[in-house]
Amino acid sequence: MSKVLFMLDIKKVSQQSEIETITSIAHIVFHEVYDPYTPVEFVDQFIEDHQSVSAIQKQINEEGFHYYLLRENNTITGYLGVQIKDCNMVLSKLYVLKEYRGLKIGKQALAFVNDLAQKHTIKQLELEVSKQNSNTIKMYERDGFEIKDTLISLNTDGTKVEDYVMVKTIPF
């Protein structure tokens, strides 16, 4: 049986309830993705610091972030967040709920980000991705991103975290 390709509706977040939805998704997805190799306490703290309602509101109001909900037939399938800085754009978040993974939602979301970058005359897209997230890295590479650098940091318990910095030049 083949998987159905969704026609994705991408809506810019503008209401408090939509931000609350993103926070709820973050609690689900972050634990699914990061708990296997990151202490749960660190994941919880990351969500509080970066994906809580107050953190997202601050990012939108003060830091040039734009958040979008990903939907298919009014069913929320995930979200994405970008930060525009001068002529660069950071793809800060792209998360799809587990039951919708493998349906090309990430690919459609990346096409949206590429179009958004061109509309804003962005010269370069950048993102960070866990070195252990091989499927996502492959998706980004298929979209034209290249690994530029490796970031190494330590969790509060001393365990090492390695992320790739990936970049893509936007053609005009």
Secondary structure, 3 states (H helix, E strand, C coil): CCCCCCCCEEEECCCHHHHHHHHHHHHHHHHHHHCCCCCHHHHHHHHHHHCCHHHHHHHHHHCCEEEEEEEECCEEEEEEEEEEECCEEEEEEEEECHHHCCCCHHHHHHHHHHHHHHHCCCCEEEEEEECCCHHHHHHHHHCCCEEEEEEEEECCCCCEEEEEEEEEECCC
